[in-house]
Amino acid sequence: MTAGQPSLSRRSAVIAAVLMGTVSLAIGAHAALNKRFIEAPQTAAAEQNVVSTGNGTRLALVIGNGHYPDANAPLAQPINDARALTGALRRDGFDVDVVEDASRDDMNRALERLKSRIKPDSVVMLFFGGYAIQAGRDSYMIPVDAKIWRESDVRREGTSIEKVLDAVSEKGARAKLVVIDASRRNPYERRFRSYSHGLAPISAPANALILSSATPGKVVDDPAAQPNSVLVTELLGQLGKTPSAEAVFNKTRNAIARNSDGGQVPTVSSSLVEDIRLGTDVANAGS
């Protein structure tokens, strides 16, 4: 028995060492697993933070309506304006959905597409060129297939600008930019007992910037033989000069008012609480 004790002691030592190694490996694996679980939420939060602190998703819906059967002649500028603005916005990083000569169904589908793509960091821009009509306190974008015989038809056939802005806000868009180039004489006004020229004031919801082509209640004529409207011509000229959306809209308004000697004064309404940039080069932005 005495002679066998050293051999037994060596086996016990080997077994103990193996057991200790196994326990150490298990402890190490458990610690590594815990570390992964702890770090995973932090990594996800960091990735989410990178997305939310960038430029965000840039979405635009551009509608140009020119061919209205009830008008005396087609509108020459809105489709050209829509195409020109689409090109400029795409160069500035916007994902643009452009619709020309939109029917009521076309406009509804386009608005649903827009709403389905909005994220909490989205900057959303809406452009409408064509006819818009004031009915009550709202202004309505008119589709090319509208059947309007009385003022009450405007509410049924048209699309309220204010309601579109409310819907975009409800989807959680970070900021809203709106350009309405539709302060034209109502082609249906001869059918109404009473009517008002121009558009109603458009109230800016939270964190929104709105540019319309004329003062509320005023109408403007399209320039003869010019491919683009006065508003869009000046807007396109200002887009490359400063990255700030509010500066672009204000400079557009001021230039048009000055060049027309006050004959056309666009309206800018802002409730922005941050500097929204139209350009993509944020690092080199100067204003």
Sequence and secondary structure as in RCSB ss.txt:
>XXXX:A:sequence
MTAGQPSLSRRSAVIAAVLMGTVSLAIGAHAALNKRFIEAPQTAAAEQNVVSTGNGTRLALVIGNGHYPDANAPL
AQPINDARALTGALRRDGFDVDVVEDASRDDMNRALERLKSRIKPDSVVMLFFGGYAIQAGRDSYMIPVDAKIWR
ESDVRREGTSIEKVLDAVSEKGARAKLVVIDASRRNPYERRFRSYSHGLAPISAPANALILSSATPGKVVDDPAA
QPNSVLVTELLGQLGKTPSAEAVFNKTRNAIARNSDGGQVPTVSSSLVEDIRLGTDVANAGS
>XXXX:A:secstr
 TTTHHHHHHHHHHHHHHHHHHHHHHHHHHHHHHHHHHHHHHHHHHHHHHHHTSS  EEEEEEE    TTSSS  
SHHHHHHHHHHHHHHHTT EEEEEES  HHHHHHHHHHHHHH  TT EEEEEEES EEEETTEEEE  TT   SS
HHHHHHHSEEHHHHHHHHHHTT SEEEEEEE     TTGGG SS  SS       TTEEEEESS TT      TT
 SS HHHHHHHHHHTT SBHHHHHHHHHHHHHHHTTTS   EEEE  SS  BSSS  TT   
